[in-house]
Amino acid sequence: MARELTLLGAGVGAIDHLIVRRDVAQGRLVPVVPDWELAAAPVQLFTVSRFTPARVRLFGDLLAARIGGTAVAGPSSRGR
């Protein structure tokens, strides 16, 4: 949503460079503080049951590999 609003001219957006790299390359967006970076934020993947399908585990492993972290399987504490 931040990308869309920024493209519409609603203001300056703090958006990860991976999300807007094409927009910057094509001149739709211009970096205003190029040396500044967003702080890292934790990413969590929750499932609705204790049974986690293999495709969800693989997706978690892919996320961990791509963003640098560890995938930990376990039930969420939601609903307890």
PDB file with SEQRES, HELIX, SHEET and CRYST1 records, atoms N, CA, C and O in Angstrom:
SEQRES   1 A   80  MET ALA ARG GLU LEU THR LEU LEU GLY ALA GLY VAL GLY          
SEQRES   2 A   80  ALA ILE ASP HIS LEU ILE VAL ARG ARG ASP VAL ALA GLN          
SEQRES   3 A   80  GLY ARG LEU VAL PRO VAL VAL PRO ASP TRP GLU LEU ALA          
SEQRES   4 A   80  ALA ALA PRO VAL GLN LEU PHE THR VAL SER ARG PHE THR          
SEQRES   5 A   80  PRO ALA ARG VAL ARG LEU PHE GLY ASP LEU LEU ALA ALA          
SEQRES   6 A   80  ARG ILE GLY GLY THR ALA VAL ALA GLY PRO SER SER ARG          
SEQRES   7 A   80  GLY ARG                                                      
HELIX    1 AA1 ALA A    2  LEU A    7  1                                   6    
HELIX    2 AA2 HIS A   17  ALA A   25  1                                   9    
HELIX    3 AA3 ALA A   54  ILE A   67  1                                  14    
CRYST1    1.000    1.000    1.000  90.00  90.00  90.00 P 1           1          
ATOM      1  N   MET A   1       0.817  -1.164   0.000  1.00  0.00           N  
ATOM      2  CA  MET A   1       0.000   0.000   0.000  1.00  0.00           C  
ATOM      3  C   MET A   1       0.877   1.249   0.000  1.00  0.00           C  
ATOM      4  O   MET A   1       0.553   2.229  -0.671  1.00  0.00           O  
ATOM      5  N   ALA A   2       1.981   1.226   0.744  1.00  0.00           N  
ATOM      6  CA  ALA A   2       2.864   2.391   0.773  1.00  0.00           C  
ATOM      7  C   ALA A   2       3.406   2.690  -0.621  1.00  0.00           C  
ATOM      8  O   ALA A   2       3.508   3.851  -1.019  1.00  0.00           O  
ATOM      9  N   ARG A   3       3.750   1.647  -1.355  1.00  0.00           N  
ATOM     10  CA  ARG A   3       4.248   1.828  -2.721  1.00  0.00           C  
ATOM     11  C   ARG A   3       3.183   2.476  -3.601  1.00  0.00           C  
ATOM     12  O   ARG A   3       3.462   3.437  -4.317  1.00  0.00           O  
ATOM     13  N   GLU A   4       1.977   1.952  -3.543  1.00  0.00           N  
ATOM     14  CA  GLU A   4       0.891   2.490  -4.365  1.00  0.00           C  
ATOM     15  C   GLU A   4       0.600   3.950  -4.033  1.00  0.00           C  
ATOM     16  O   GLU A   4       0.433   4.775  -4.932  1.00  0.00           O  
ATOM     17  N   LEU A   5       0.541   4.266  -2.741  1.00  0.00           N  
ATOM     18  CA  LEU A   5       0.274   5.649  -2.345  1.00  0.00           C  
ATOM     19  C   LEU A   5       1.398   6.588  -2.780  1.00  0.00           C  
ATOM     20  O   LEU A   5       1.141   7.716  -3.200  1.00  0.00           O  
ATOM     21  N   THR A   6       2.632   6.124  -2.679  1.00  0.00           N  
ATOM     22  CA  THR A   6       3.766   6.934  -3.098  1.00  0.00           C  
ATOM     23  C   THR A   6       3.716   7.169  -4.606  1.00  0.00           C  
ATOM     24  O   THR A   6       3.967   8.281  -5.070  1.00  0.00           O  
ATOM     25  N   LEU A   7       3.393   6.128  -5.370  1.00  0.00           N  
ATOM     26  CA  LEU A   7       3.271   6.278  -6.820  1.00  0.00           C  
ATOM     27  C   LEU A   7       2.152   7.250  -7.197  1.00  0.00           C  
ATOM     28  O   LEU A   7       2.238   7.930  -8.220  1.00  0.00           O  
ATOM     29  N   LEU A   8       1.109   7.315  -6.378  1.00  0.00           N  
ATOM     30  CA  LEU A   8      -0.002   8.231  -6.639  1.00  0.00           C  
ATOM     31  C   LEU A   8       0.304   9.663  -6.204  1.00  0.00           C  
ATOM     32  O   LEU A   8      -0.499  10.568  -6.430  1.00  0.00           O  
ATOM     33  N   GLY A   9       1.476   9.867  -5.575  1.00  0.00           N  
ATOM     34  CA  GLY A   9       1.870  11.210  -5.176  1.00  0.00           C  
ATOM     35  C   GLY A   9       1.372  11.623  -3.811  1.00  0.00           C  
ATOM     36  O   GLY A   9       1.296  12.816  -3.517  1.00  0.00           O  
ATOM     37  N   ALA A  10       1.026  10.652  -2.962  1.00  0.00           N  
ATOM     38  CA  ALA A  10       0.490  10.967  -1.640  1.00  0.00           C  
ATOM     39  C   ALA A  10       1.566  11.397  -0.652  1.00  0.00           C  
ATOM     40  O   ALA A  10       1.241  11.831   0.454  1.00  0.00           O  
ATOM     41  N   GLY A  11       2.832  11.288  -1.021  1.00  0.00           N  
ATOM     42  CA  GLY A  11       3.902  11.691  -0.112  1.00  0.00           C  
ATOM     43  C   GLY A  11       5.127  10.824  -0.274  1.00  0.00           C  
ATOM     44  O   GLY A  11       5.272  10.098  -1.258  1.00  0.00           O  
ATOM     45  N   VAL A  12       6.006  10.909   0.704  1.00  0.00           N  
ATOM     46  CA  VAL A  12       7.249  10.146   0.711  1.00  0.00           C  
ATOM     47  C   VAL A  12       6.990   8.822   1.424  1.00  0.00           C  
ATOM     48  O   VAL A  12       6.307   8.787   2.448  1.00  0.00           O  
ATOM     49  N   GLY A  13       7.529   7.748   0.891  1.00  0.00           N  
ATOM     50  CA  GLY A  13       7.318   6.446   1.512  1.00  0.00           C  
ATOM     51  C   GLY A  13       8.625   5.806   1.928  1.00  0.00           C  
ATOM     52  O   GLY A  13       9.624   5.895   1.214  1.00  0.00           O  
ATOM     53  N   ALA A  14       8.618   5.167   3.069  1.00  0.00           N  
ATOM     54  CA  ALA A  14       9.760   4.380   3.529  1.00  0.00           C  
ATOM     55  C   ALA A  14       9.483   2.950   3.093  1.00  0.00           C  
ATOM     56  O   ALA A  14       8.815   2.190   3.795  1.00  0.00           O  
ATOM     57  N   ILE A  15      10.009   2.590   1.914  1.00  0.00           N  
ATOM     58  CA  ILE A  15       9.691   1.312   1.286  1.00  0.00           C  
ATOM     59  C   ILE A  15      10.992   0.580   0.968  1.00  0.00           C  
ATOM     60  O   ILE A  15      11.950   1.190   0.493  1.00  0.00           O  
ATOM     61  N   ASP A  16      11.025  -0.711   1.227  1.00  0.00           N  
ATOM     62  CA  ASP A  16      12.215  -1.511   0.944  1.00  0.00           C  
ATOM     63  C   ASP A  16      12.596  -1.388  -0.530  1.00  0.00           C  
ATOM     64  O   ASP A  16      11.731  -1.418  -1.405  1.00  0.00           O  
ATOM     65  N   HIS A  17      13.879  -1.252  -0.795  1.00  0.00           N  
ATOM     66  CA  HIS A  17      14.357  -1.050  -2.163  1.00  0.00           C  
ATOM     67  C   HIS A  17      14.021  -2.215  -3.083  1.00  0.00           C  
ATOM     68  O   HIS A  17      13.894  -2.019  -4.292  1.00  0.00           O  
ATOM     69  N   LEU A  18      13.873  -3.419  -2.545  1.00  0.00           N  
ATOM     70  CA  LEU A  18      13.517  -4.556  -3.384  1.00  0.00           C  
ATOM     71  C   LEU A  18      12.110  -4.416  -3.955  1.00  0.00           C  
ATOM     72  O   LEU A  18      11.824  -4.916  -5.043  1.00  0.00           O  
ATOM     73  N   ILE A  19      11.239  -3.743  -3.225  1.00  0.00           N  
ATOM     74  CA  ILE A  19       9.859  -3.567  -3.662  1.00  0.00           C  
ATOM     75  C   ILE A  19       9.756  -2.506  -4.750  1.00  0.00           C  
ATOM     76  O   ILE A  19       8.910  -2.618  -5.637  1.00  0.00           O  
ATOM     77  N   VAL A  20      10.595  -1.486  -4.699  1.00  0.00           N  
ATOM     78  CA  VAL A  20      10.470  -0.360  -5.635  1.00  0.00           C  
ATOM     79  C   VAL A  20      11.602  -0.271  -6.656  1.00  0.00           C  
ATOM     80  O   VAL A  20      11.707   0.733  -7.361  1.00  0.00           O  
ATOM     81  N   ARG A  21      12.437  -1.281  -6.750  1.00  0.00           N  
ATOM     82  CA  ARG A  21      13.601  -1.187  -7.651  1.00  0.00           C  
ATOM     83  C   ARG A  21      13.200  -0.925  -9.092  1.00  0.00           C  
ATOM     84  O   ARG A  21      13.872  -0.152  -9.775  1.00  0.00           O  
ATOM     85  N   ARG A  22      12.129  -1.539  -9.579  1.00  0.00           N  
ATOM     86  CA  ARG A  22      11.674  -1.288 -10.952  1.00  0.00           C  
ATOM     87  C   ARG A  22      11.147   0.135 -11.103  1.00  0.00           C  
ATOM     88  O   ARG A  22      11.397   0.793 -12.113  1.00  0.00           O  
ATOM     89  N   ASP A  23      10.423   0.602 -10.100  1.00  0.00           N  
ATOM     90  CA  ASP A  23       9.886   1.958 -10.148  1.00  0.00           C  
ATOM     91  C   ASP A  23      11.013   2.988 -10.187  1.00  0.00           C  
ATOM     92  O   ASP A  23      10.919   3.988 -10.899  1.00  0.00           O  
ATOM     93  N   VAL A  24      12.068   2.749  -9.429  1.00  0.00           N  
ATOM     94  CA  VAL A  24      13.221   3.651  -9.419  1.00  0.00           C  
ATOM     95  C   VAL A  24      13.941   3.573 -10.761  1.00  0.00           C  
ATOM     96  O   VAL A  24      14.300   4.602 -11.335  1.00  0.00           O  
ATOM     97  N   ALA A  25      14.154   2.353 -11.265  1.00  0.00           N  
ATOM     98  CA  ALA A  25      14.854   2.178 -12.540  1.00  0.00           C  
ATOM     99  C   ALA A  25      14.102   2.844 -13.696  1.00  0.00           C  
ATOM    100  O   ALA A  25      14.719   3.350 -14.634  1.00  0.00           O  
ATOM    101  N   GLN A  26      12.772   2.840 -13.624  1.00  0.00           N  
ATOM    102  CA  GLN A  26      11.962   3.420 -14.695  1.00  0.00           C  
ATOM    103  C   GLN A  26      11.605   4.886 -14.439  1.00  0.00           C  
ATOM    104  O   GLN A  26      10.853   5.485 -15.208  1.00  0.00           O  
ATOM    105  N   GLY A  27      12.143   5.464 -13.360  1.00  0.00           N  
ATOM    106  CA  GLY A  27      11.945   6.873 -13.083  1.00  0.00           C  
ATOM    107  C   GLY A  27      10.614   7.258 -12.460  1.00  0.00           C  
ATOM    108  O   GLY A  27      10.310   8.446 -12.353  1.00  0.00           O  
ATOM    109  N   ARG A  28       9.817   6.289 -12.049  1.00  0.00           N  
ATOM    110  CA  ARG A  28       8.524   6.601 -11.413  1.00  0.00           C  
ATOM    111  C   ARG A  28       8.704   7.066  -9.974  1.00  0.00           C  
ATOM    112  O   ARG A  28       7.906   7.854  -9.466  1.00  0.00           O  
ATOM    113  N   LEU A  29       9.761   6.573  -9.316  1.00  0.00           N  
ATOM    114  CA  LEU A  29      10.087   6.991  -7.955  1.00  0.00           C  
ATOM    115  C   LEU A  29      11.550   7.409  -7.904  1.00  0.00           C  
ATOM    116  O   LEU A  29      12.377   6.917  -8.672  1.00  0.00           O  
ATOM    117  N   VAL A  30      11.856   8.317  -6.993  1.00  0.00           N  
ATOM    118  CA  VAL A  30      13.218   8.819  -6.841  1.00  0.00           C  
ATOM    119  C   VAL A  30      13.614   8.691  -5.377  1.00  0.00           C  
ATOM    120  O   VAL A  30      12.893   9.174  -4.504  1.00  0.00           O  
ATOM    121  N   PRO A  31      14.746   8.051  -5.087  1.00  0.00           N  
ATOM    122  CA  PRO A  31      15.207   7.977  -3.691  1.00  0.00           C  
ATOM    123  C   PRO A  31      15.534   9.385  -3.178  1.00  0.00           C  
ATOM    124  O   PRO A  31      16.260  10.130  -3.836  1.00  0.00           O  
ATOM    125  N   VAL A  32      15.005   9.747  -2.016  1.00  0.00           N  
ATOM    126  CA  VAL A  32      15.286  11.077  -1.471  1.00  0.00           C  
ATOM    127  C   VAL A  32      16.355  11.039  -0.394  1.00  0.00           C  
ATOM    128  O   VAL A  32      17.005  12.053  -0.139  1.00  0.00           O  
ATOM    129  N   VAL A  33      16.552   9.897   0.242  1.00  0.00           N  
ATOM    130  CA  VAL A  33      17.621   9.721   1.232  1.00  0.00           C  
ATOM    131  C   VAL A  33      18.280   8.376   0.916  1.00  0.00           C  
ATOM    132  O   VAL A  33      18.033   7.389   1.610  1.00  0.00           O  
ATOM    133  N   PRO A  34      19.123   8.329  -0.135  1.00  0.00           N  
ATOM    134  CA  PRO A  34      19.638   7.047  -0.615  1.00  0.00           C  
ATOM    135  C   PRO A  34      20.533   6.289   0.357  1.00  0.00           C  
ATOM    136  O   PRO A  34      20.661   5.071   0.232  1.00  0.00           O  
ATOM    137  N   ASP A  35      21.152   6.956   1.308  1.00  0.00           N  
ATOM    138  CA  ASP A  35      22.052   6.274   2.246  1.00  0.00           C  
ATOM    139  C   ASP A  35      21.332   5.728   3.475  1.00  0.00           C  
ATOM    140  O   ASP A  35      21.963   5.083   4.313  1.00  0.00           O  
ATOM    141  N   TRP A  36      20.045   5.966   3.601  1.00  0.00           N  
ATOM    142  CA  TRP A  36      19.277   5.538   4.761  1.00  0.00           C  
ATOM    143  C   TRP A  36      18.612   4.199   4.460  1.00  0.00           C  
ATOM    144  O   TRP A  36      18.135   3.978   3.347  1.00  0.00           O  
ATOM    145  N   GLU A  37      18.579   3.305   5.446  1.00  0.00           N  
ATOM    146  CA  GLU A  37      17.933   2.007   5.290  1.00  0.00           C  
ATOM    147  C   GLU A  37      16.941   1.766   6.414  1.00  0.00           C  
ATOM    148  O   GLU A  37      17.127   2.231   7.538  1.00  0.00           O  
ATOM    149  N   LEU A  38      15.889   1.036   6.094  1.00  0.00           N  
ATOM    150  CA  LEU A  38      14.926   0.635   7.116  1.00  0.00           C  
ATOM    151  C   LEU A  38      15.592  -0.349   8.072  1.00  0.00           C  
ATOM    152  O   LEU A  38      16.440  -1.143   7.666  1.00  0.00           O  
ATOM    153  N   ALA A  39      15.207  -0.291   9.327  1.00  0.00           N  
ATOM    154  CA  ALA A  39      15.703  -1.256  10.306  1.00  0.00           C  
ATOM    155  C   ALA A  39      15.086  -2.624  10.012  1.00  0.00           C  
ATOM    156  O   ALA A  39      13.956  -2.712   9.533  1.00  0.00           O  
ATOM    157  N   ALA A  40      15.818  -3.660  10.294  1.00  0.00           N  
ATOM    158  CA  ALA A  40      15.310  -5.015  10.096  1.00  0.00           C  
ATOM    159  C   ALA A  40      14.120  -5.260  11.015  1.00  0.00           C  
ATOM    160  O   ALA A  40      14.083  -4.770  12.144  1.00  0.00           O  
ATOM    161  N   ALA A  41      13.159  -6.013  10.527  1.00  0.00           N  
ATOM    162  CA  ALA A  41      11.973  -6.335  11.321  1.00  0.00           C  
ATOM    163  C   ALA A  41      11.789  -7.849  11.338  1.00  0.00           C  
ATOM    164  O   ALA A  41      12.049  -8.514  10.335  1.00  0.00           O  
ATOM    165  N   PRO A  42      11.348  -8.394  12.456  1.00  0.00           N  
ATOM    166  CA  PRO A  42      11.136  -9.846  12.509  1.00  0.00           C  
ATOM    167  C   PRO A  42       9.958 -10.258  11.631  1.00  0.00           C  
ATOM    168  O   PRO A  42       8.989  -9.516  11.472  1.00  0.00           O  
ATOM    169  N   VAL A  43      10.064 -11.439  11.077  1.00  0.00           N  
ATOM    170  CA  VAL A  43       8.990 -12.005  10.265  1.00  0.00           C  
ATOM    171  C   VAL A  43       8.596 -13.322  10.908  1.00  0.00           C  
ATOM    172  O   VAL A  43       9.448 -14.146  11.240  1.00  0.00           O  
ATOM    173  N   GLN A  44       7.296 -13.510  11.080  1.00  0.00           N  
ATOM    174  CA  GLN A  44       6.811 -14.748  11.690  1.00  0.00           C  
ATOM    175  C   GLN A  44       5.756 -15.368  10.796  1.00  0.00           C  
ATOM    176  O   GLN A  44       4.975 -14.659  10.161  1.00  0.00           O  
ATOM    177  N   LEU A  45       5.732 -16.682  10.747  1.00  0.00           N  
ATOM    178  CA  LEU A  45       4.760 -17.426   9.964  1.00  0.00           C  
ATOM    179  C   LEU A  45       3.962 -18.297  10.930  1.00  0.00           C  
ATOM    180  O   LEU A  45       4.518 -19.169  11.598  1.00  0.00           O  
ATOM    181  N   PHE A  46       2.663 -18.054  10.996  1.00  0.00           N  
ATOM    182  CA  PHE A  46       1.791 -18.814  11.902  1.00  0.00           C  
ATOM    183  C   PHE A  46       0.883 -19.723  11.098  1.00  0.00           C  
ATOM    184  O   PHE A  46       0.485 -19.385   9.983  1.00  0.00           O  
ATOM    185  N   THR A  47       0.558 -20.866  11.657  1.00  0.00           N  
ATOM    186  CA  THR A  47      -0.409 -21.766  11.049  1.00  0.00           C  
ATOM    187  C   THR A  47      -1.594 -21.907  11.989  1.00  0.00           C  
ATOM    188  O   THR A  47      -1.515 -21.559  13.167  1.00  0.00           O  
ATOM    189  N   VAL A  48      -2.686 -22.419  11.456  1.00  0.00           N  
ATOM    190  CA  VAL A  48      -3.909 -22.490  12.258  1.00  0.00           C  
ATOM    191  C   VAL A  48      -4.031 -23.778  13.062  1.00  0.00           C  
ATOM    192  O   VAL A  48      -4.920 -23.897  13.905  1.00  0.00           O  
ATOM    193  N   SER A  49      -3.164 -24.730  12.818  1.00  0.00           N  
ATOM    194  CA  SER A  49      -3.238 -25.977  13.581  1.00  0.00           C  
ATOM    195  C   SER A  49      -1.827 -26.494  13.843  1.00  0.00           C  
ATOM    196  O   SER A  49      -0.847 -25.961  13.323  1.00  0.00           O  
ATOM    197  N   ARG A  50      -1.748 -27.526  14.647  1.00  0.00           N  
ATOM    198  CA  ARG A  50      -0.440 -28.122  14.947  1.00  0.00           C  
ATOM    199  C   ARG A  50       0.115 -28.861  13.737  1.00  0.00           C  
ATOM    200  O   ARG A  50       1.329 -28.998  13.592  1.00  0.00           O  
ATOM    201  N   PHE A  51      -0.771 -29.334  12.871  1.00  0.00           N  
ATOM    202  CA  PHE A  51      -0.327 -30.018  11.658  1.00  0.00           C  
ATOM    203  C   PHE A  51       0.092 -28.970  10.637  1.00  0.00           C  
ATOM    204  O   PHE A  51      -0.708 -28.126  10.235  1.00  0.00           O  
ATOM    205  N   THR A  52       1.351 -29.031  10.224  1.00  0.00           N  
ATOM    206  CA  THR A  52       1.864 -28.090   9.236  1.00  0.00           C  
ATOM    207  C   THR A  52       2.151 -28.850   7.952  1.00  0.00           C  
ATOM    208  O   THR A  52       3.032 -29.710   7.924  1.00  0.00           O  
ATOM    209  N   PRO A  53       1.415 -28.542   6.886  1.00  0.00           N  
ATOM    210  CA  PRO A  53       1.665 -29.230   5.616  1.00  0.00           C  
ATOM    211  C   PRO A  53       3.105 -29.005   5.143  1.00  0.00           C  
ATOM    212  O   PRO A  53       3.716 -27.984   5.459  1.00  0.00           O  
ATOM    213  N   ALA A  54       3.631 -29.948   4.399  1.00  0.00           N  
ATOM    214  CA  ALA A  54       5.008 -29.861   3.905  1.00  0.00           C  
ATOM    215  C   ALA A  54       5.231 -28.578   3.110  1.00  0.00           C  
ATOM    216  O   ALA A  54       6.293 -27.967   3.222  1.00  0.00           O  
ATOM    217  N   ARG A  55       4.250 -28.158   2.311  1.00  0.00           N  
ATOM    218  CA  ARG A  55       4.426 -26.946   1.496  1.00  0.00           C  
ATOM    219  C   ARG A  55       4.574 -25.705   2.374  1.00  0.00           C  
ATOM    220  O   ARG A  55       5.277 -24.767   1.999  1.00  0.00           O  
ATOM    221  N   VAL A  56       3.922 -25.688   3.535  1.00  0.00           N  
ATOM    222  CA  VAL A  56       4.055 -24.547   4.442  1.00  0.00           C  
ATOM    223  C   VAL A  56       5.430 -24.567   5.109  1.00  0.00           C  
ATOM    224  O   VAL A  56       6.065 -23.523   5.258  1.00  0.00           O  
ATOM    225  N   ARG A  57       5.888 -25.757   5.509  1.00  0.00           N  
ATOM    226  CA  ARG A  57       7.246 -25.872   6.075  1.00  0.00           C  
ATOM    227  C   ARG A  57       8.295 -25.439   5.055  1.00  0.00           C  
ATOM    228  O   ARG A  57       9.245 -24.734   5.397  1.00  0.00           O  
ATOM    229  N   LEU A  58       8.122 -25.860   3.800  1.00  0.00           N  
ATOM    230  CA  LEU A  58       9.054 -25.467   2.745  1.00  0.00           C  
ATOM    231  C   LEU A  58       9.036 -23.954   2.523  1.00  0.00           C  
ATOM    232  O   LEU A  58      10.080 -23.341   2.303  1.00  0.00           O  
ATOM    233  N   PHE A  59       7.842 -23.357   2.581  1.00  0.00           N  
ATOM    234  CA  PHE A  59       7.736 -21.907   2.437  1.00  0.00           C  
ATOM    235  C   PHE A  59       8.468 -21.209   3.577  1.00  0.00           C  
ATOM    236  O   PHE A  59       9.169 -20.223   3.347  1.00  0.00           O  
ATOM    237  N   GLY A  60       8.317 -21.704   4.796  1.00  0.00           N  
ATOM    238  CA  GLY A  60       9.030 -21.140   5.946  1.00  0.00           C  
ATOM    239  C   GLY A  60      10.531 -21.256   5.788  1.00  0.00           C  
ATOM    240  O   GLY A  60      11.269 -20.323   6.106  1.00  0.00           O  
ATOM    241  N   ASP A  61      10.984 -22.396   5.296  1.00  0.00           N  
ATOM    242  CA  ASP A  61      12.417 -22.589   5.051  1.00  0.00           C  
ATOM    243  C   ASP A  61      12.922 -21.619   3.979  1.00  0.00           C  
ATOM    244  O   ASP A  61      14.012 -21.062   4.102  1.00  0.00           O  
ATOM    245  N   LEU A  62      12.120 -21.423   2.928  1.00  0.00           N  
ATOM    246  CA  LEU A  62      12.488 -20.492   1.867  1.00  0.00           C  
ATOM    247  C   LEU A  62      12.591 -19.069   2.414  1.00  0.00           C  
ATOM    248  O   LEU A  62      13.545 -18.352   2.113  1.00  0.00           O  
ATOM    249  N   LEU A  63      11.613 -18.666   3.210  1.00  0.00           N  
ATOM    250  CA  LEU A  63      11.665 -17.331   3.821  1.00  0.00           C  
ATOM    251  C   LEU A  63      12.912 -17.166   4.671  1.00  0.00           C  
ATOM    252  O   LEU A  63      13.610 -16.157   4.574  1.00  0.00           O  
ATOM    253  N   ALA A  64      13.187 -18.149   5.497  1.00  0.00           N  
ATOM    254  CA  ALA A  64      14.357 -18.070   6.373  1.00  0.00           C  
ATOM    255  C   ALA A  64      15.640 -17.963   5.555  1.00  0.00           C  
ATOM    256  O   ALA A  64      16.543 -17.208   5.915  1.00  0.00           O  
ATOM    257  N   ALA A  65      15.724 -18.711   4.457  1.00  0.00           N  
ATOM    258  CA  ALA A  65      16.921 -18.671   3.617  1.00  0.00           C  
ATOM    259  C   ALA A  65      17.056 -17.328   2.909  1.00  0.00           C  
ATOM    260  O   ALA A  65      18.161 -16.803   2.772  1.00  0.00           O  
ATOM    261  N   ARG A  66      15.936 -16.775   2.459  1.00  0.00           N  
ATOM    262  CA  ARG A  66      15.971 -15.532   1.689  1.00  0.00           C  
ATOM    263  C   ARG A  66      16.214 -14.302   2.554  1.00  0.00           C  
ATOM    264  O   ARG A  66      16.903 -13.373   2.131  1.00  0.00           O  
ATOM    265  N   ILE A  67      15.655 -14.287   3.763  1.00  0.00           N  
ATOM    266  CA  ILE A  67      15.797 -13.086   4.590  1.00  0.00           C  
ATOM    267  C   ILE A  67      16.826 -13.255   5.691  1.00  0.00           C  
ATOM    268  O   ILE A  67      17.072 -12.333   6.468  1.00  0.00           O  
ATOM    269  N   GLY A  68      17.423 -14.425   5.757  1.00  0.00           N  
ATOM    270  CA  GLY A  68      18.474 -14.651   6.746  1.00  0.00           C  
ATOM    271  C   GLY A  68      17.914 -14.852   8.137  1.00  0.00           C  
ATOM    272  O   GLY A  68      17.716 -13.891   8.880  1.00  0.00           O  
ATOM    273  N   GLY A  69      17.672 -16.044   8.474  1.00  0.00           N  
ATOM    274  CA  GLY A  69      17.135 -16.355   9.794  1.00  0.00           C  
ATOM    275  C   GLY A  69      17.008 -17.852   9.937  1.00  0.00           C  
ATOM    276  O   GLY A  69      17.585 -18.617   9.165  1.00  0.00           O  
ATOM    277  N   THR A  70      16.261 -18.251  10.911  1.00  0.00           N  
ATOM    278  CA  THR A  70      16.047 -19.673  11.117  1.00  0.00           C  
ATOM    279  C   THR A  70      14.559 -19.948  11.165  1.00  0.00           C  
ATOM    280  O   THR A  70      13.786 -19.172  11.726  1.00  0.00           O  
ATOM    281  N   ALA A  71      14.174 -21.048  10.577  1.00  0.00           N  
ATOM    282  CA  ALA A  71      12.784 -21.471  10.624  1.00  0.00           C  
ATOM    283  C   ALA A  71      12.619 -22.378  11.834  1.00  0.00           C  
ATOM    284  O   ALA A  71      13.365 -23.344  11.996  1.00  0.00           O  
ATOM    285  N   VAL A  72      11.657 -22.073  12.672  1.00  0.00           N  
ATOM    286  CA  VAL A  72      11.392 -22.879  13.866  1.00  0.00           C  
ATOM    287  C   VAL A  72       9.950 -23.339  13.796  1.00  0.00           C  
ATOM    288  O   VAL A  72       9.033 -22.517  13.751  1.00  0.00           O  
ATOM    289  N   ALA A  73       9.747 -24.619  13.786  1.00  0.00           N  
ATOM    290  CA  ALA A  73       8.398 -25.170  13.737  1.00  0.00           C  
ATOM    291  C   ALA A  73       7.842 -25.275  15.142  1.00  0.00           C  
ATOM    292  O   ALA A  73       8.552 -25.639  16.080  1.00  0.00           O  
ATOM    293  N   GLY A  74       6.587 -24.959  15.277  1.00  0.00           N  
ATOM    294  CA  GLY A  74       5.950 -25.076  16.572  1.00  0.00           C  
ATOM    295  C   GLY A  74       4.567 -24.463  16.523  1.00  0.00           C  
ATOM    296  O   GLY A  74       4.287 -23.634  15.657  1.00  0.00           O  
ATOM    297  N   PRO A  75       3.707 -24.853  17.428  1.00  0.00           N  
ATOM    298  CA  PRO A  75       2.341 -24.319  17.432  1.00  0.00           C  
ATOM    299  C   PRO A  75       2.344 -22.851  17.872  1.00  0.00           C  
ATOM    300  O   PRO A  75       3.186 -22.425  18.664  1.00  0.00           O  
ATOM    301  N   SER A  76       1.392 -22.098  17.343  1.00  0.00           N  
ATOM    302  CA  SER A  76       1.258 -20.713  17.781  1.00  0.00           C  
ATOM    303  C   SER A  76       0.553 -20.692  19.130  1.00  0.00           C  
ATOM    304  O   SER A  76      -0.095 -21.667  19.511  1.00  0.00           O  
ATOM    305  N   SER A  77       0.675 -19.607  19.834  1.00  0.00           N  
ATOM    306  CA  SER A  77       0.005 -19.486  21.131  1.00  0.00           C  
ATOM    307  C   SER A  77      -1.354 -18.818  20.971  1.00  0.00           C  
ATOM    308  O   SER A  77      -2.020 -18.506  21.958  1.00  0.00           O  
ATOM    309  N   ARG A  78      -1.760 -18.602  19.735  1.00  0.00           N  
ATOM    310  CA  ARG A  78      -3.041 -17.957  19.463  1.00  0.00           C  
ATOM    311  C   ARG A  78      -4.189 -18.848  19.931  1.00  0.00           C  
ATOM    312  O   ARG A  78      -4.168 -20.061  19.728  1.00  0.00           O  
ATOM    313  N   GLY A  79      -5.159 -18.252  20.541  1.00  0.00           N  
ATOM    314  CA  GLY A  79      -6.329 -18.991  20.971  1.00  0.00           C  
ATOM    315  C   GLY A  79      -6.140 -19.739  22.276  1.00  0.00           C  
ATOM    316  O   GLY A  79      -7.019 -20.504  22.674  1.00  0.00           O  
ATOM    317  N   ARG A  80      -5.030 -19.542  22.947  1.00  0.00           N  
ATOM    318  CA  ARG A  80      -4.794 -20.244  24.216  1.00  0.00           C  
ATOM    319  C   ARG A  80      -5.093 -19.363  25.367  1.00  0.00           C  
ATOM    320  O   ARG A  80      -4.953 -19.780  26.517  1.00  0.00           O  
TER     321      ARG A  80                                                      
END                                                                             
